[in-house]
Amino acid sequence: MTTITIRLPESEKQKLKQYSLVVERTQTDILREFIRSLEIDSD
């Protein structure tokens, strides 16, 4: 598995943190799921 680093404004970091607490999932899991949901048009 690879590690990546992203820069976020503090407000977005807090939003992700709060969301993770509400849904009881890790921030990593939330971001991983989002990335998997991206659709790539392969024309």
N, CA, C and O of each residue as an XYZ file, in Angstrom:
172
protein
N       0.855     -1.174      0.000
C       0.000      0.000      0.000
C       0.901      1.237      0.000
O       1.986      1.233      0.581
N       0.431      2.285     -0.658
C       1.177      3.531     -0.782
C       0.583      4.595      0.127
O      -0.617      4.595      0.403
N       1.427      5.490      0.581
C       0.979      6.618      1.392
C       1.039      7.885      0.560
O       2.004      8.106     -0.172
N       0.007      8.722      0.669
C       0.026     10.015      0.010
C      -0.206     11.106      1.055
O      -0.778     10.859      2.117
N       0.242     12.291      0.738
C       0.037     13.437      1.616
C      -0.722     14.494      0.839
O      -0.401     14.781     -0.314
N      -1.730     15.071      1.473
C      -2.477     16.150      0.823
C      -2.491     17.367      1.739
O      -2.418     17.254      2.963
N      -2.587     18.509      1.121
C      -2.701     19.750      1.889
C      -4.140     20.221      1.816
O      -4.717     20.345      0.736
N      -4.704     20.480      2.976
C      -6.093     20.935      3.062
C      -6.159     22.173      3.935
O      -5.381     22.323      4.878
N      -7.084     23.053      3.620
C      -7.347     24.138      4.558
C      -7.869     23.526      5.865
O      -8.476     22.455      5.862
N      -7.631     24.201      6.942
C      -8.066     23.689      8.247
C      -9.566     23.395      8.269
O     -10.001     22.424      8.888
N     -10.343     24.221      7.602
C     -11.803     24.019      7.598
C     -12.185     22.695      6.924
O     -13.111     22.018      7.372
N     -11.485     22.327      5.862
C     -11.786     21.058      5.191
C     -11.316     19.873      6.021
O     -11.974     18.833      6.060
N     -10.190     20.031      6.675
C      -9.703     18.975      7.557
C     -10.695     18.730      8.694
O     -10.972     17.583      9.046
N     -11.224     19.804      9.262
C     -12.200     19.673     10.335
C     -13.502     19.046      9.836
O     -14.135     18.257     10.537
N     -13.881     19.406      8.635
C     -15.100     18.824      8.050
C     -14.941     17.320      7.874
O     -15.854     16.556      8.189
N     -13.798     16.898      7.378
C     -13.524     15.471      7.217
C     -13.494     14.774      8.573
O     -14.042     13.682      8.726
N     -12.869     15.390      9.534
C     -12.790     14.810     10.878
C     -14.182     14.641     11.479
O     -14.506     13.581     12.013
N     -14.996     15.679     11.394
C     -16.355     15.618     11.945
C     -17.185     14.548     11.232
O     -17.902     13.779     11.872
N     -17.081     14.508      9.923
C     -17.820     13.507      9.156
C     -17.404     12.096      9.579
O     -18.249     11.218      9.753
N     -16.113     11.889      9.741
C     -15.625     10.565     10.131
C     -16.173     10.145     11.493
O     -16.456      8.968     11.718
N     -16.320     11.102     12.392
C     -16.893     10.793     13.706
C     -18.374     10.437     13.594
O     -18.853      9.519     14.259
N     -19.086     11.169     12.754
C     -20.524     10.917     12.585
C     -20.775      9.539     11.984
O     -21.660      8.814     12.437
N     -20.006      9.180     10.975
C     -20.233      7.901     10.304
C     -19.423      6.754     10.910
O     -19.521      5.607     10.475
N     -18.617      7.092     11.927
C     -17.818      6.093     12.647
C     -16.908      5.295     11.709
O     -16.849      4.066     11.750
N     -16.205      6.051     10.866
C     -15.237      5.445      9.948
C     -13.985      6.301      9.956
O     -14.026      7.479     10.313
N     -12.884      5.706      9.563
C     -11.643      6.478      9.547
C     -11.647      7.458      8.377
O     -12.341      7.266      7.379
N     -10.864      8.495      8.530
C     -10.722      9.470      7.456
C     -10.136      8.795      6.217
O     -10.527      9.108      5.092
N      -9.223      7.892      6.420
C      -8.636      7.145      5.304
C      -9.703      6.366      4.550
O      -9.734      6.387      3.320
N     -10.577      5.679      5.279
C     -11.645      4.907      4.629
C     -12.569      5.807      3.815
O     -12.983      5.450      2.712
N     -12.883      6.955      4.357
C     -13.764      7.894      3.656
C     -13.127      8.371      2.361
O     -13.775      8.384      1.315
N     -11.872      8.758      2.427
C     -11.181      9.226      1.222
C     -10.982      8.100      0.220
O     -11.116      8.310     -0.985
N     -10.663      6.913      0.707
C     -10.482      5.765     -0.183
C     -11.779      5.456     -0.927
O     -11.763      5.194     -2.130
N     -12.899      5.487     -0.211
C     -14.186      5.220     -0.845
C     -14.511      6.271     -1.899
O     -15.022      5.953     -2.972
N     -14.208      7.532     -1.578
C     -14.451      8.591     -2.549
C     -13.638      8.352     -3.824
O     -14.169      8.467     -4.929
N     -12.374      8.025     -3.676
C     -11.516      7.787     -4.841
C     -12.049      6.626     -5.664
O     -12.056      6.689     -6.893
N     -12.486      5.592     -5.014
C     -13.041      4.425     -5.736
C     -14.318      4.771     -6.478
O     -14.653      4.125     -7.472
N     -15.030      5.777     -6.010
C     -16.299      6.154     -6.659
C     -16.090      7.009     -7.912
O     -17.032      7.220     -8.676
N     -14.891      7.492     -8.127
C     -14.633      8.339     -9.285
C     -14.748      7.532    -10.570
O     -14.199      6.437    -10.687
N     -15.456      8.083    -11.510
C     -15.611      7.421    -12.794
C     -14.683      8.076    -13.805
O     -14.615      9.300    -13.920
N     -13.986      7.241    -14.519
C     -13.086      7.738    -15.546
C     -13.648      7.357    -16.896
O     -13.909      6.185    -17.167
N     -13.834      8.355    -17.739
C     -14.341      8.128    -19.082
C     -13.181      7.630    -19.950
O     -12.240      8.378    -20.217
N     -13.244      6.410    -20.376
C     -12.141      5.831    -21.166
C     -12.506      5.754    -22.640
O     -12.694      4.675    -23.202
N     -12.600      6.922    -23.244
C     -12.910      6.977    -24.693
C     -11.754      6.514    -25.527
O     -11.845      6.497    -26.754
